[in-house]
């Protein structure tokens, strides 16, 4: 299968901001594959390009996450029209979810949605993510839920998804998976890492059937407040450069 890419000439013409966002988003796809969070060709990471057109970037349908590069990413508008490469294809279900969030949330420059085993596992549990450990308690005050309505082909679902998300930054899509938003690709990836870890820890803690030790309500409240004090610069200035160095050590071609 031949995947359309942006020409080198077009890469040279685009704004520095778009070129940087393409590289960061391609890196995020590679990192999702590296951590084992991908799901064949499905689920999506997107980033909004600054400007009045409200365009955003998605992966082309047909590439594994480990194959995504900066030039293969597809630029689309909020109506689902492919801007470039003109012959590229996208997954309509992915467009539905991401377009809804990008249109509604100015702070959601990057949106990430996954179907990991742990994330889907917790999404199927009646009580959702439980405040049984530090990772979950830190997220609790900023976590929303959205009920499953079938594969997200129906654009009528978008207002309900946005209403359920509200101003939260983490969301569990019940019986489906997880979603986060971020003011940068770096921040969104760091948030997804913490949400995914929280789900993994819950699955591990409940798997053996042993009695669980619960933190006191006063400690839960303190930890929730601490989790609300998040600093974007930690993800942008420290976590993300370290992750990019990891990709570079592996000789990754995500910047192509």
N, C-alpha and C positions, 0 to 999 in steps of 0.2 A: 504493500500500500504506500503510495507516494503522498507525503504530507506537505502541504503548502507552507512556505516560509516567507518572511519578509526579505526582500532583496537587500544586498549590502548597500546599494545606493539609497534605498529608503531608510535604512538604519542610520545612515549619515545625515539624512534630512530631518529625522525626528528630534524632538526636544531632548535635552539632557535628562529632564525629569522622566520622560517616558522610557528612555533607554535604561535608566537606573531601575525603574519599576519593573521593566521586563526582566532584567537580570535577577532582581530580588525574588520575583514571583517564580521564575524558573528554578531558582535555588530552593525555594520552599517546596516545590513539587519533588525535587530530588531528595530533599530531607525527609519528606513524608514517606517516600519509598524506602529510604535508608532505615527509618525507624519501624518499618513494617506496617504502616498505617494505611497503605493504599488498598484498593479493591478493584483489581483488574483495570478497566478503563473508566470506572465510575467514581463518583464524588468529585468535588471541584474546589479549587482555590481561585479567588478572583481579586483583582485590584483595580480601583478606579483611577483613571488618568485625569490629572488636574485640567480644568478648562470648562468652558460653557457647554460642551457637547454631551457631557455625562457619559462618555464612553468608558468601558472597562474591559479588562483582559481576562480571558478564560483559556483553558487548555483545549486544543483541537481534539475532536472525537476520533480515536484511533491510535493515539499514542499512549504507551505506558508512562506512568509518572517518571520513571527513571530515564525516559527518552526526551522529556520536555526540555526545550531550549528557549532562550529569549526570543529568537526570531520565529519560532513556531507558534507562539501564543497568538490567539485570535482576538482582535479588537471588535467589540459589538456595541450596539447602542441599547437603550432601555426598552426598545420594542423588539429586540432579538434579531435585528438586521446585522449581518456580518459586514464590517467596514473593510477589514483587510486581515489576512490575504482573502481576496474575493471568493476563491474557490474552496475555502476552508469550511468544515462542518463543526457544529457544536452539539452537545447533548441538550435537548430542550428542557429536560427536568432540572438540570443544573442551572440553566438560564433562569427558570422561574424563581428559584430560591434566591439566587444572587442578585437578580435585578430588583427584587422586592426590597432587599436590605439596602442596596446601594441607593435606591431612589428615596428611601425614607430616612436614612441616617447619615448626616453630614460627617460624623466622626468615623464612619465605617469605610475607611479607604480600602481596607482589606477584609475579605470575608472568607472563612475557611469552614468547610463542611466535610465530615468524615463518617465512614461506616466501620469503625474498628470493632473487633470482637468485644472488648471490654465496654466501649461506649454504647454499642447496641445492647449489650447485656444489661447495663444499668438502665437504659432507656425502656427496657421491658419490665423493670421492677416497679411495683405500684408506688413506692415512696420515693422513687428517683434517687438522686445523689444524697446520701445520708451524712450528717455531720459527725462521723465517727473517727475522723483523723484530721490532722492539721491541713492537708492539702484541700480536703473538701470544705472544711470550715472557712478557709480563706476565700473560697469562691461563693459561698452560700448567699451572701447579700446581693450578688450581682448575677444570679442565675435565674433563667426563665425556662418555661416549658411550653411546647406546642404539640397538640394532639395529632396523631397520624390521620391523614386524609387520603391515603393512596399515593402512588408514584406522582411526583409533583409536576404533572403535565398541565394542570388546570390553573390558568392565571387568576381565577377567582379566589384561589387560596391565598394569594399574596397579601391582601389586607388583613386577614386573620393572622398570618405569620408575623407581620409587622406589629400588629396590636399585641400579640403575645410576647414578642421580644421587648417592646417598650424601650426603655433606656438601658436594658441589661447588656452585658458584654459576653456572657456565656449563655448557651441555650442547649437544652436536651430536647431533641425531636423524638417524642415518644414512639417506641417500637420502630425506630428508624436510625438514629445516630446522634451526632453532636455538631454544634456550630459555634463559632466565635467570631467576633469582630475586633478590628484593631485600627489604630490611627496610622499604622505602618505595617508592612509585611512582617517586620521583626516583632512588633508587639503582638500581632495576631498569632504568629507561630509560637511565641512564648506562652501565650494564653492557652492555645490548644495543647501544648505540651503539659501544662498544669492540669487542664481538664481531663486529658487522657490518663495521666498518672493517677488522678483522683479516682477515676473509674476502675483502673487496674487494681488499685489498692482495695477498693470496696469489694470487687469480685474475689480477690485473694482472701480478704478477711472473712468473708461469708462462706467461702467454699468448704471449709473443713467442718462446719457445724458446731464449732466450739462457742461457748458463751462469750459475748463481746463486752469489752469494757468501754463505757461511754464517757466522754468528757462531761464535766458538770455544765449546767446551762450558763453559769456566769463566765466560764472559760470559753464556751462557744461564742458568747456575745463579744467578748474581748477580741477573739480571733477574727470574727466577722468584721469588726471595725478595723483591725489591722490590715485585712485583705482589701479594704476599700481604698487604702492609701497606696496606690500603685504608681510607679514612676516609669514613664515610657523610656527615659534615657537608659535605664538598665538593660532593656531589650535592645534598643538601637545601638548603644555604644559599647556594650560588653558581650551580651549573649549572641547577637547576630554576627558580629565579626568573627567570633570563635567558631560558629557554625560554618561560616563561609570558608574559614581556614581548613576545617575538616573536609569539606568538599574539594577544595584545591589540593589537599594532600592526596586525595584519591584520583587526581587527574580528571575531575569532572569537566565536561564541556558545556555546562549549563549556560554560559555566557554567549555561546555561538548564536 
